[in-house]
Amino acid sequence: MYRFLSGITLGIYGLCSVFNPVHAQETAVERPHIVRWNLTPFLVSGPDSWVFGYERILKPQQSVSLNVGTMSLPLPESDQATGTGFRLVENRGWSAFADYRFYLGNLNRFPAPRGAYLAPYMGYFRFDSDAIIDFETSSGIEQIGVEAGIDVANLGVQFGYQFQFYEHFTLDLVLFGPSLSFYSIDMQASGQLSEEITEDEAYQAFVEKAIEIFPASEEFFNTGSLSKGGLNTAWGPGFRYLVQIGYRF
Protein backbone atom coordinates (compact mmCIF):
# COMPACT_ATOMS: atom_id res chain seq x y z
CA MET A 1 0.00 0.00 0.00
CA TYR A 2 2.72 2.45 0.97
CA ARG A 3 4.58 1.85 -2.31
CA PHE A 4 1.41 2.57 -4.24
CA LEU A 5 0.69 5.74 -2.29
CA SER A 6 4.29 6.83 -2.77
CA GLY A 7 3.78 6.41 -6.50
CA ILE A 8 0.64 8.54 -6.32
CA THR A 9 2.58 11.24 -4.46
CA LEU A 10 5.44 11.21 -6.97
CA GLY A 11 2.98 11.35 -9.84
CA ILE A 12 1.24 14.38 -8.37
CA TYR A 13 4.61 16.01 -7.81
CA GLY A 14 5.54 15.32 -11.43
CA LEU A 15 2.34 16.90 -12.71
CA CYS A 16 2.86 19.91 -10.47
CA SER A 17 6.39 20.34 -11.84
CA VAL A 18 4.95 21.46 -15.16
CA PHE A 19 3.93 24.69 -13.43
CA ASN A 20 7.57 25.70 -13.90
CA PRO A 21 7.84 29.05 -15.71
CA VAL A 22 9.98 27.43 -18.43
CA HIS A 23 6.82 25.99 -19.93
CA ALA A 24 5.18 29.38 -19.92
CA GLN A 25 7.98 30.67 -22.12
CA GLU A 26 7.41 27.92 -24.70
CA THR A 27 3.75 28.70 -25.35
CA ALA A 28 2.25 32.07 -24.55
CA VAL A 29 -1.34 31.56 -23.38
CA GLU A 30 -3.47 34.50 -22.38
CA ARG A 31 -4.76 34.25 -18.79
CA PRO A 32 -3.27 30.77 -18.17
CA HIS A 33 -4.32 30.47 -14.50
CA ILE A 34 -7.60 29.32 -12.95
CA VAL A 35 -8.26 29.15 -9.21
CA ARG A 36 -11.45 27.40 -8.19
CA TRP A 37 -13.65 25.97 -5.51
CA ASN A 38 -14.88 22.38 -5.75
CA LEU A 39 -18.52 22.62 -4.67
CA THR A 40 -19.24 18.89 -4.64
CA PRO A 41 -17.69 17.90 -1.26
CA PHE A 42 -19.31 20.93 0.38
CA LEU A 43 -22.74 20.04 -0.99
CA VAL A 44 -22.47 16.28 -0.40
CA SER A 45 -20.55 16.09 2.89
CA GLY A 46 -21.41 19.38 4.54
CA PRO A 47 -19.68 22.56 5.75
CA ASP A 48 -16.59 20.75 7.05
CA SER A 49 -15.50 19.90 3.51
CA TRP A 50 -13.49 22.56 1.66
CA VAL A 51 -11.59 21.61 -1.49
CA PHE A 52 -9.83 24.17 -3.68
CA GLY A 53 -8.05 23.77 -6.99
CA TYR A 54 -5.68 25.32 -9.49
CA GLU A 55 -5.55 24.74 -13.25
CA ARG A 56 -2.61 25.81 -15.40
CA ILE A 57 -3.12 26.06 -19.16
CA LEU A 58 0.06 24.79 -20.82
CA LYS A 59 -0.92 24.80 -24.50
CA PRO A 60 -4.02 25.84 -26.46
CA GLN A 61 -5.48 22.35 -25.97
CA GLN A 62 -3.77 21.07 -22.79
CA SER A 63 -3.72 21.89 -19.10
CA VAL A 64 -2.86 20.38 -15.72
CA SER A 65 -4.83 20.79 -12.51
CA LEU A 66 -4.54 19.99 -8.82
CA ASN A 67 -7.24 19.86 -6.12
CA VAL A 68 -6.54 19.59 -2.38
CA GLY A 69 -8.59 20.15 0.72
CA THR A 70 -10.30 18.84 3.83
CA MET A 71 -13.22 16.44 3.64
CA SER A 72 -15.54 14.48 5.88
CA LEU A 73 -17.45 11.32 5.12
CA PRO A 74 -21.04 12.13 4.14
CA LEU A 75 -22.34 9.89 6.90
CA PRO A 76 -25.46 10.89 8.82
CA GLU A 77 -24.62 12.20 12.28
CA SER A 78 -27.55 10.23 13.63
CA ASP A 79 -29.38 7.32 12.07
CA GLN A 80 -32.09 5.42 13.89
CA ALA A 81 -32.06 2.31 11.78
CA THR A 82 -34.07 -0.70 12.85
CA GLY A 83 -32.47 -2.08 15.98
CA THR A 84 -29.53 0.34 16.05
CA GLY A 85 -28.70 3.99 16.47
CA PHE A 86 -25.64 5.43 14.71
CA ARG A 87 -23.87 8.56 15.96
CA LEU A 88 -20.64 10.12 14.72
CA VAL A 89 -18.25 11.39 17.37
CA GLU A 90 -15.41 12.29 15.00
CA ASN A 91 -15.50 12.73 11.22
CA ARG A 92 -12.51 14.23 9.43
CA GLY A 93 -10.36 13.67 6.37
CA TRP A 94 -8.56 15.14 3.37
CA SER A 95 -8.07 14.56 -0.33
CA ALA A 96 -5.64 15.35 -3.15
CA PHE A 97 -6.31 14.87 -6.87
CA ALA A 98 -4.35 15.76 -10.01
CA ASP A 99 -5.27 15.45 -13.69
CA TYR A 100 -3.78 16.24 -17.09
CA ARG A 101 -6.41 17.55 -19.52
CA PHE A 102 -6.60 17.17 -23.28
CA TYR A 103 -9.24 19.55 -24.61
CA LEU A 104 -10.89 18.10 -27.70
CA GLY A 105 -10.07 20.56 -30.46
CA ASN A 106 -12.20 18.75 -33.03
CA LEU A 107 -15.28 19.34 -30.83
CA ASN A 108 -14.55 22.71 -29.24
CA ARG A 109 -14.91 26.10 -30.90
CA PHE A 110 -12.48 27.72 -28.45
CA PRO A 111 -9.07 26.79 -27.01
CA ALA A 112 -8.52 25.56 -23.45
CA PRO A 113 -9.94 25.88 -20.90
CA ARG A 114 -13.29 26.03 -22.70
CA GLY A 115 -15.14 22.97 -23.92
CA ALA A 116 -15.00 19.19 -23.65
CA TYR A 117 -11.90 17.37 -22.40
CA LEU A 118 -10.50 13.94 -21.55
CA ALA A 119 -8.07 13.63 -18.64
CA PRO A 120 -6.18 10.84 -16.89
CA TYR A 121 -6.24 11.47 -13.15
CA MET A 122 -4.89 10.17 -9.88
CA GLY A 123 -6.11 10.90 -6.38
CA TYR A 124 -6.23 9.95 -2.74
CA PHE A 125 -8.81 10.16 0.06
CA ARG A 126 -8.16 9.68 3.77
CA PHE A 127 -10.99 9.55 6.32
CA ASP A 128 -10.87 9.06 10.10
CA SER A 129 -14.22 8.43 11.73
CA ASP A 130 -15.25 7.45 15.25
CA ALA A 131 -18.82 6.27 15.75
CA ILE A 132 -20.99 5.08 18.62
CA ILE A 133 -23.53 2.45 17.67
CA ASP A 134 -26.51 1.63 19.92
CA PHE A 135 -27.78 -1.95 19.90
CA GLU A 136 -31.04 -3.05 21.46
CA THR A 137 -30.51 -6.02 23.76
CA SER A 138 -32.66 -7.86 26.26
CA SER A 139 -31.15 -5.75 29.06
CA GLY A 140 -31.56 -2.41 27.27
CA ILE A 141 -29.40 -0.29 24.96
CA GLU A 142 -25.78 -1.32 24.61
CA GLN A 143 -23.26 1.15 23.16
CA ILE A 144 -20.30 0.01 21.08
CA GLY A 145 -17.64 2.34 19.72
CA VAL A 146 -15.97 1.80 16.32
CA GLU A 147 -12.86 3.68 15.23
CA ALA A 148 -12.24 3.48 11.49
CA GLY A 149 -9.56 4.76 9.14
CA ILE A 150 -10.49 4.59 5.45
CA ASP A 151 -8.03 5.13 2.58
CA VAL A 152 -9.00 5.21 -1.10
CA ALA A 153 -6.37 5.69 -3.84
CA ASN A 154 -7.63 6.18 -7.40
CA LEU A 155 -6.20 5.99 -10.91
CA GLY A 156 -8.63 6.70 -13.75
CA VAL A 157 -9.82 8.71 -16.74
CA GLN A 158 -12.45 11.42 -16.69
CA PHE A 159 -14.59 13.22 -19.25
CA GLY A 160 -15.72 16.76 -18.53
CA TYR A 161 -16.81 20.10 -19.89
CA GLN A 162 -15.74 23.57 -18.78
CA PHE A 163 -17.74 26.74 -19.45
CA GLN A 164 -16.37 30.28 -19.38
CA PHE A 165 -18.43 33.38 -18.68
CA TYR A 166 -17.46 37.05 -19.07
CA GLU A 167 -13.81 36.18 -19.82
CA HIS A 168 -12.88 35.41 -16.21
CA PHE A 169 -15.46 33.09 -14.62
CA THR A 170 -15.55 29.32 -15.18
CA LEU A 171 -17.85 26.40 -14.43
CA ASP A 172 -16.09 23.03 -14.57
CA LEU A 173 -18.08 19.78 -14.71
CA VAL A 174 -16.53 16.33 -14.47
CA LEU A 175 -19.36 14.23 -15.87
CA PHE A 176 -17.88 10.72 -16.00
CA GLY A 177 -14.74 9.52 -14.23
CA PRO A 178 -14.32 5.75 -13.71
CA SER A 179 -11.20 4.55 -11.90
CA LEU A 180 -9.34 1.57 -10.57
CA SER A 181 -9.26 2.12 -6.82
CA PHE A 182 -7.32 0.71 -3.88
CA TYR A 183 -9.50 0.48 -0.76
CA SER A 184 -8.19 0.12 2.76
CA ILE A 185 -10.18 0.13 5.98
CA ASP A 186 -8.79 -0.28 9.50
CA MET A 187 -11.42 -0.80 12.22
CA GLN A 188 -11.20 -1.26 15.97
CA ALA A 189 -14.11 -1.78 18.38
CA SER A 190 -14.26 -0.45 21.92
CA GLY A 191 -16.67 -0.84 24.82
CA GLN A 192 -17.96 -3.68 26.94
CA LEU A 193 -19.41 -6.38 24.72
CA SER A 194 -22.23 -8.55 26.04
CA GLU A 195 -22.96 -12.08 24.89
CA GLU A 196 -25.70 -10.71 22.60
CA ILE A 197 -23.45 -8.32 20.63
CA THR A 198 -20.22 -9.28 18.86
CA GLU A 199 -17.46 -7.15 17.37
CA ASP A 200 -18.47 -8.45 13.95
CA GLU A 201 -21.94 -6.92 14.34
CA ALA A 202 -20.43 -3.57 15.33
CA TYR A 203 -18.10 -3.63 12.32
CA GLN A 204 -20.92 -4.60 9.99
CA ALA A 205 -23.08 -1.68 11.19
CA PHE A 206 -20.27 0.73 10.34
CA VAL A 207 -19.52 -0.97 7.02
CA GLU A 208 -23.13 -0.61 5.91
CA LYS A 209 -22.71 3.14 6.26
CA ALA A 210 -19.39 3.08 4.39
CA ILE A 211 -21.04 1.23 1.49
CA GLU A 212 -23.54 4.09 1.20
CA ILE A 213 -20.55 6.38 0.54
CA PHE A 214 -18.65 4.04 -1.84
CA PRO A 215 -21.32 1.80 -3.46
CA ALA A 216 -18.81 0.33 -5.89
CA SER A 217 -16.83 -1.05 -2.93
CA GLU A 218 -19.70 -3.21 -1.66
CA GLU A 219 -18.08 -6.44 -2.82
CA PHE A 220 -14.88 -5.55 -0.92
CA PHE A 221 -16.62 -4.37 2.25
CA ASN A 222 -18.77 -7.50 2.35
CA THR A 223 -15.88 -9.95 2.16
CA GLY A 224 -15.36 -12.33 5.02
CA SER A 225 -12.15 -10.57 6.07
CA LEU A 226 -14.18 -7.61 7.24
CA SER A 227 -15.79 -9.74 9.92
CA LYS A 228 -12.54 -9.16 11.78
CA GLY A 229 -10.94 -6.00 13.09
CA GLY A 230 -7.63 -4.65 11.92
CA LEU A 231 -6.48 -3.69 8.43
CA ASN A 232 -8.29 -4.95 5.31
CA THR A 233 -7.33 -4.01 1.74
CA ALA A 234 -8.55 -4.73 -1.78
CA TRP A 235 -8.70 -3.37 -5.32
CA GLY A 236 -12.01 -2.38 -6.89
CA PRO A 237 -13.83 0.09 -9.15
CA GLY A 238 -14.28 3.76 -8.26
CA PHE A 239 -15.81 6.88 -9.71
CA ARG A 240 -15.26 10.64 -9.80
CA TYR A 241 -17.69 13.48 -10.51
CA LEU A 242 -17.63 17.13 -9.48
CA VAL A 243 -18.82 20.68 -10.02
CA GLN A 244 -16.34 23.55 -9.67
CA ILE A 245 -16.55 27.31 -10.03
CA GLY A 246 -13.43 29.28 -10.82
CA TYR A 247 -11.78 32.56 -11.72
CA ARG A 248 -9.41 32.80 -14.71
CA PHE A 249 -6.56 35.28 -14.81
N, C-alpha and C positions, 0 to 999 in steps of 0.2 A: 504493500500500500504506500509506504513512504517513498519508494522509488518512483511510483507512478505520480504521486503528488509533487515530487521534486521535478519530474518532467513537465508537469503542468506549470509549475512556477517558472522554470527556465523558458518554456514556450511563451508565457506571458511577457517575461523580460525581453525575449527576442523580438516580439511584436512591438513592445514599447520602444525598443531601440531605434525603430524607424522614425521616431519623432525627432531624431537628430537633425539639426539645421542643414546638414549637407544635402539631404534629400530635397529640402525646400529650394536649394539653389538649382537643382537639376530641372525642376518643373515649377514654373511660377503659376500658382493657383490663387485666384482672388478669394479673399476671406476663407482661408483653409481650415479654420478652427470652429468646432462646435462644442459648447458645453451644454449639458442636459440633465434633466431629472427623470429618472425611471419611475413612472407613476404606479406600475403594476404591483410591486411589493407593498407600497403604501396602501393601495386600495384593497389588496387581498389579505394582507397580514395585519394591517392596522398602523397606528401612528408611531410605533417603535421601529418601523422599517423605513430607512432612508438610503437610497442608492443613487449615486450620481455618476455621470459618465463624461467622457471626452472622445471626440472623433477628430481625426486629423486626415484631411484630404491630401493624398500623395500625388495623384495624377488625375486627369479629367474623368477617369472611370474607376478609380481605386481609392480606398481609404482604409484606415485601421482605427479601431475603437477599443476603449477599455471602460468597464463599469465596476465600481467597488462601492461597498457600503454595508451598513448594519441591517440585519433582518431578524425576524422572529417567525417561528412556525405559525401558520394560520390555524392553530388549534383553538377550539372554544375554551374560554376561561372556566366555564362551568357547563357540564353536560349531564343531565339527569337521565341517562339511558336506563333501560329496564334492568333493575337489579343493581346498578352501580351509579355512583356519582363521580365525576371527573373534574378535578380542579388543578389548574396550573399554579405552581408556586414561583417558578422561575422559567423564563422563556426568552432566550437571547441567541444571537448568531451573527454571521457575516457571510458575504459572498464576494467573489471576484470573477469577472468574465472578460474575455478578449476575443475579438473577431477581426478577420481581414475581409473587406467587402469588395466585390467585383460588381459594379453597376452595369446593367445590361444595356449597352449602347444601342443595340438593334431594336430595343423596345422603348427607350427613353428619348424624349425630345431634348432634354437638357443634360449637361454633364453632372457628375457627382457634386453634391450629395442628394440630388433630386431623382426620384424614380425608383424602379425595381432593382433589387440586387440579390445576389447569392453570396454567402459568406461561410467559410469554415469557422468554427468557434471552439473554444475550450473554456471551462469554468469550474468553479468549486464552491460548494455550500458547506457551512459548518453550523450546526445547531446544538445548543445545550438546553435541555428542558428537564425540570423537576416537577413531578405531578403527584398529587395525593388522590388515591382512588378509594371510594367508599364501597364496601361490599355488604350486602344484607345477609346476616347469618341468623341462626336460631337464637343467639344471645344478644342480637342487636346489630348496630352498624360497626363494622371493623374497617379501620383505615390502614392502607398500605401505601408506602411511598415508593416511587420509581424514579430513579435518576437515569437519564438517557443522553448519550452523545451520538449525534447522527452526522455522518459525512457523506456527501455526494459529489463525485468528480465526473465531469461530463466532457465528451468529445463528439462534436456533431457538425451538421450543416444546417443553415437557416436560410429561409427566403423571406424577404421583407420589402417594404415600400416606404420611402421617406418623402414627405411633402415639405415645401418651403413656401412661406407666406411673407410678403412685404420685405423681401430680400434678406431678412435677418432671423426670422422665426421658423422653427422646424417642428414637424410631427413625424416621429419615427415609429413604424409598426413592424414588429417581427411577427409574421403571420403563421409560419410553419417552421419548427426547428427540432427535428428528431435527433437523438443522440444515443451513443453507447455510453452507459453510465456505470460507475463503480459505487456500490452502496455499502456503507459500513454503519452498524449500529452497536453501541456498547451500553448494556442495561444492567443496573444493579437495583435490587429491591431492599427496602428497609422497613422496619416495624415488626411488631410481634405477630407472627402468623399462627392462626388457630388451625385445628385439624380440618376445618371446613374450607379454608382458603390456602391455595398453594402459590408459590412464586410464579409458576407457569401461568396461572390465571391472571396475576397482576401484570406480567409481561404482555400477555395477549390483549388485555384491555388497553394498554398503551399502544401496542402495535396496530390495533384496529383504527386508532386515531391517526397514526403515521400513514397508514394506507390511504386515508382520506386525502392526505397531502400529496403523496406520490403513488397514484393509482397503478402506474405501470410497474411498481415494485412489489405488487401483491404476491406474486409467485415467490419472490425472495423472502418477504416478511412472513410468509406462511410456511416456510420450510421447517422441518423438525428441529433444526439447530436452534431456532429461536425459542424453543421451549425451555432453553437454558439461559442463564445469565452470562455476562461476559461479552466478548467481542465476536460479532458475526459479520462476514463479508460475502459479497457476491457481485457478479456483473449482471446488468439488465438494461432494458430500454429506458430512455428518458425523453424529455420534451422541454422546449423553451418557447415562450411567447412573451411579448411585452409591448407596452405603449410608453413612449418617451416624448417629452417636449424639450426643445432646445433653443439656443441662441447662437447664431452664426456670426463670426467676425473675422 
